Amino acid sequence: MTINVDKKVMDLLSKSQDVNVQIAATKAMAIFLRSGLIRISVTASGGLSEFVHMYNSENSEFHEAALSALNNLVKDNTVACRYALKILQKRLRELGQTPDFISQLIGSLKGSECVALFTLDIIQEFTKDDALRNKLYEFDIIQKIIEMSTSASERILARVLYIIPSLITSNDEIALFQQADGIKILFSFLKSTCFEVRKAAIISIGLLAENEFMADILYKRGVLEHLYLIQSLGDQCSGYVEIAIKHILDANLVLKFAMTGILDYSDITGDVFYDFGPIKTSEHLKILQTYANEPLNNSPPIWLLNITEVGTLDSDGFQLPYDTELRTFIKSSTAKIIETSDFKTKIRILAVEVVDYFGGPMTREEAYSSIDWQEITKYRCHLNTNIVPIGLPERAGYRHRALLFKFIADKVGIPCKCVCGEYQIAYNIICIQTESINILSFVVNLMENPGEIYLADSKEANDYYRI
């Protein structure tokens, strides 16, 4: 029934000579076009050209109505986006104008609030198509969007913030955005007194932070610290804040472990990882090179896990301290683990290997005094360094064992979570699929009884990682 009505309205739109009737019909179609089926039908029947014709009208009400209809028509409709651009370019040529509809579209951002909002929605749809995205960049779209951040309209500000993540996806685009002071402006909206603007800024940051390069920039600009502040104030946006914080931390596992004490199943440690120890929100994690170049201090050492080749440089061009012993140990352990196909046996072998590497089985009391700090101090003084290979101490307790277990588990395909709980008691959780196809979580014993596993919510597990 609705489809028949929309066809009648389209007939009225194309055949009537009365401008008021055409405007009313266009407004009606804008509503009909919220339906996906009608969008497809109108696109297939070539009805898009009618709205294109009206879009070029000098009548502002006509133009706005057409813009509203085009906005709904191109939503989740890449075919319509491309077709609209093609028809509009052709129409501009017929009018003797330079066929640069994208330029004309971007120019509409300076229109009324309603026109600007419709235009932003159309631009957002255009970002879903690579060819159209490239055309947007030909007309300096980032700068044009940033210029809208001075708008007095809170609705426009929120819409601008929502569109930014779809425009800024590659490292080159992020660099352009940063050069245009986009990060600074984005940060400023976190302090907005308008809930919708503040929410949009937080959501935008959360989406942008899925890019590792952007997440690093946001962290260095102090965005993470401010997100924690918003969270502590019990802001209405707290749910969105949690997502934004998670994305920033997921992009930097060293930072995540230092701030949360958790490395999740999906957090793969790679060939280099370092444990800075727990840090506060207000503290900033530095790159490894900075710590290496700092004068020797009295702080706890930074424990390094590095199995890269000799002479390997990190992303900042720093030559990483090499750890021959750890590399040899992991190579040997991995060979033993992959010899068996039984999952529980793999876990047991890995647990025993890690325990033996750090001095064998030990009680909780022994664990607290296991590291020979005189040996560590001698190493640090001899090399004038604050960075120490994790395998240097012959004996070590919970944190060292749990972190090394996770580091190797990531290499051999054992899904593993590392958690640092109360009093620096760290432990590992692994998932095992039972015969009933249920997946259960278990805690791995790396202390007195290496390789034993306990259901995560059992008394044995609780006794293992709680005092």
N, C-alpha and C positions, 0 to 999 in steps of 0.2 A: 504494500500500500504506500509506504514512504517513498519507495523508488519511483512509483508512478507520479507522486506529487512533485518530487524533485525534477522529473523530466518536464512536467508542465510548467514549473517555475523557470526552467532553462529556456523553454520555448518562449515564454513571456519575455524573458530577458533579451533574447536575440531578435524578437519580432516587434516589440513595442518601440514606438518613437518618443514616448513620454519619459523624460529624464527621471521624474519622480518615481514612476513605475519601475524603471530600470534599477534605480538605487534601492528601492524596497525589495525587488527580486534578488538583487545581489546580496543584500543583508540576510535574506531568507536562506539563500544558498550557502552563505558562510556558516549558518547553523547546521544545515543538512550535511555539509562537508566534514562535520565532526565524525561522521560515520565512515569507517574504513571501506565498506562496500560501495558507498556513494562516491568516495574519492576515486576508487578504481573505475567505476562506471563513467564518471565525468572525464577522467583522464583518457579512457579508451575511446570515448565518443568525440574527443576533440573539443570538449566544452571549455577547456582551459583558455583557448584563444579569446573567448568572450571577456574573460576577466583581464587578460592582457590588454585588450583594447581599452577597457575602462581604466586600467591602471595608469595609462598615459593621458587620461582626461585632465583638463585644467580645473575642472570642478572639484574642489577639495573634498566634498562629501562623497562624490563618486569615487575619487581616488582612494579614500579611506575605506570605503565599503569593498572595493576591489582588492585592496591590500589584505583586508580581513579574510576574504574568500580565498585568496592565494595562500595566505598563511595556513589555513586549515587544509587546503588541497595538497600542499607539498609535504604535510606532516607524515613522517614515516613512508614517504612516497618518492624514492629516488628517481623513478621514471618521470614523474611530474616535474621534479626539480630541473632535470636536464631539458625536458620538453619546454618548460616555461622559459628557460634561458634562450633556447633556440628561437622560439616564437617572438620573444621580446626583442631580441637582436634584429630579427627580420622586420618587425614593426617599426623599430627606430630607423632602419634604413629607408623604409617606405616614407617616413616623415622627413627624410633628408637629414637625420641627425646621426652623430657618431654612434655606432652600435656598441655602446659600453653600458649595458644594463646594470652590471655589477656596481659600476660607479654611481649610476642613478639610484640603485637600491641603497647603497651606503649613504648617499646624500639624504635619503629619507630619515636617517637617524636623527637629523636636526629638526624634524617635524614635530607635531604635537605629541603629547604623551602617548596617545592611542596609536598614532602612526609609528612612533619609535618602537613601541612594544611589539606591534605586528612585524615590523622590519627585523627586529632582533630574533623573533621566532623563525622567520624565513631564513635568515643567515644561519641560525643554528641547524636547520634542516640541510642547508647547503654544505655545511661542514662534514656531513656524513658521506659525501662523494668526493673522491680525491681530486678529480678534474675541477670541480666547483671550488673546493678548498684552495687550490692553486690560484684560481682567478681572484678569490677574495684577497689573497696575499699580494697580488699584483697591485691592488689598490690600498696597500698599507692598512689592512683591517685591524691589526693589533693597536696601532696608534689611534685609530678612529674609535675603537671600543674603549680604550683608556681615557680618551677625551670625554667620554660619557660619564666617567666617574665623578664629574663635578655637577651632575644633574641634581636639581632640587627635588626630583621625584624619587621617592623611596621604592616605588614599583620598578622604575627603570634601573635603579641601582641594583636591586635584587636580581633582575633579569640579566643585567650585564655580568654579574658575578656567576650566574648559572651557566652562561655561554662560554666563559673563559676556558674551562677544562676541555671543551670540545674543539676549541681553536688552538690551544697550546698543548701539543702532544709530543713533538719531537724535541731533541736537545737544541736544535737550531732555533726552533720557535720559542723555546724557553729562554734562550740567550737574548732574542729580540725583545721578549716580554720584560726581561730583567733590565735591559738597556733603557727601556722606555719607562722605568720606575714602576713597572707593574707589580712587583713583589711588595714594594713599600706601600703602594696604594691598597693592595689586597690586605696587607697586615693592618692598615689603618681601619678597615671596615670591621675587624674583629672587635673593635672598641665602640662600634656604633650603638646608639641608644635605641635604635629601631630593631625589634626582635627579628623581623623578616630579613632585613639586610644582614644582620649578624649571623643568622642561620645560613643564609646563602653564602656568606664568606667562609664559614666553617665547612660547609659541604664542598665548596669549590676547592678549598685547601686539601680536604680529604681525597678528592678525586685527582688533583694535581700531584699529590704526594705518592701516587701509585708509580710515578716515574722516579727512579732512584736518583737521577741527577737533580730533579726539582726538590725531592725530599731533603737532600743534602743542603741545598740553598736555603730552604725554609728553616731547617734546623739552625744553620749558622746565623740566620737573621733573627733568631730568638722566638720564632713562631711556636715551637714546641713548649717553651716555658710559659708563654701566654695562654696556650690551650690548657695546660695544667691549672693555671690560675682560674680560668673560666670554669673548669670542672670543679675546683675546690669551692667556688662560690655557689654551687648548686644551680647554675644557670639552666633555663628551660631547654637550652641547646645541648645539654650534657651528652645525650645519646649520639649526636652527630660529632661531638668533640671526641668521644671515645674512638670512633672510626678514624678520624683525622690523626689522632695520636698513634693509633695502631699502624696506619700506613707509613707514617714518618719513621717509626721504630722498625717496621718490617724491612725498610730499605737500608738499615744499618744495624746488623745483628750484634756487633760489638756494643753499640749504644743500647740496644734493646736489653741485652743481658746485664749491662751495668745498671740500668734504670729499673728493670722489672725482675731480674733474676730468673728469667725464663727464656729458653730456646725451644720453640714449638716443633712439632713433627715436620712441618713444612719449611722450617728454618734450616737450610743446608749451609754448613759452616765453610765449605770450600777447602782450599789448601792452606789458607792463612787465617788465623783467628787469634785475638789477644784478649785476655781477661784483665780489665782495669780494676775490678772490684766494684762494689756498689757505689753509685754516685747520686747526689741530690739533684733535684730538678734545676736548681739555680747554677749547678756546675756544668761546664761545657767540655765534652769529650774532644780531645785533640787528635790529630793524625799521628800515626806511629813515629814518623820522622821527628815531630816536635818533641815527643817524650824522649827519643833517643838523643837528641841534641841538648836537652836540659841538663843542668849540673846535677850531680849525684845528690839525692835528698833522702830524708828519713821516712818517706812514705812507703807503704808496702810496694813490693815490686810489681811490674806489669808482666804477667805471665804470657809468654808467646808460644803459640802452636804454629809451626811453619814447616811444611814438607815440600816446598818448592825447590827447584834446582838451584845450585850455587850461582850467585850473581843475579838472581831474579830481582827485578825492580817492581815496586808497587805502583799504583796508579798515579802517585805523586813523584815518581822518579827516584824514590828512596830504595837503596839496596838493603833488603831485609836481612837481619841476622840469620845465619844458616844453622840448622839443627840436624846434623848428620845422624845422631843417635835416634831421634824421634822418627826420622824418615825410614831408617833401617828397621826399627821396631814395627812401625805400621805396615811396612811391606811384608814383613814376616808374619804378622798377625792376620793380615788380610788373606794371605795364602792359606793359612790354617782354616779360616772361617769359610772360605768358598769351596773347601774340599767336601763339605757336607751340604745336603739339600734340606736337612731337617731344621726348621726355624728355631726351635727351642735349643737345639744343640749349638747353633750359631751363636745364640745369646750367651750360652754357658761358656763357650770357648772365648768369646770376646771378654766376658766378665773376668775369667781367670787370667787372661793375658794382661788386662789392665791392672788387676790386683797384684800380680807378680811384678809388674813394671814399677809399682810404687811400694815395694817392700813386703808384699804378701798380706795375708789376713791380719786384721787388727781390730781391737775393741774400740768403742767410742772414746773411752778415756785415753787410749794410746793415740788415737787420731788427732786429738787436740795438741799434742806435743810431738807429733811425728816429724815435722820438718826441722832439719838442722839449719837454724837461722845463721849460725856462724859461717857455715859453708856458703850460704846465699850472699851474706855480706862480703865475704872474701872475694867471691866472683864479681860482685858489683863494683867493689873498690878496685880490683885488678883491671877491669875493663872500663871503669868510670861510666857505668851505665845503670839505668833504672829498669831496663828490660832484661828479663831472665827467661831462658827456655823452660817450658813447663816440666821437662824431664830431668832438670838438673838435680833436684832433691831425690835422694835414693828412696826416701820414705815420704809419703804424703797421704792426706786423709780425704774426706768426703768431696770437697770442691774439685780438687785436682782429678780425682778418679771419675767423678760424674762427667766433668767436662771432656776428658779424654775419651770416655766411653761414647759420648755423643759425637765427638769429632770423627771417631773411627766408624761408628754405626752409620753415619751419613755416607761413608765411602763404600760400604758393603751392602747398602740397601735395606738396613734394618730401621724401620720407622721408629724414631726415638725422640722423647722429650726430656729436656734437662731442666730441673727446677732447683733453685737455691732457696731453701726455706729458712726456718728459724735458726739463729746462731750459726749461720753459714753451713748448715747441714744440707748439702746438695744431693740430689738423687735423680735417678732416671726412670721414666715410665715408657714401657713398650706396649704395643697392641698385638694381641694374638687372636686369630680366628679359631673358634672352637668347632667341634664336630657338628654342633647344632647351627653352624653358620653365624653364630653371634660373635661379635668382636669385643673382647674384654681387655681391660687395661691392667697391667701388672707393674709392680715396682721391682727393680733388679737389685739384689744384694751385692755390693762391691766391698764389703768390709769383712765380717767374721766368717760368713758362709758364702763365698764367691759363687755366683751363678744361680743361687736360689731365687725364685720369683714368687711374689705374693700379690694376690688380688689387691688392686689399688685402694679399695675401701675396707680392707681386712685389718684385724688387730695387729697381725705381723707387720704389715706395711706401716701402720701407724707407729708401732714401736721402733721401726727402723729409722724413720725420718723425723720423729718428734722426741723432745726431751721430756 
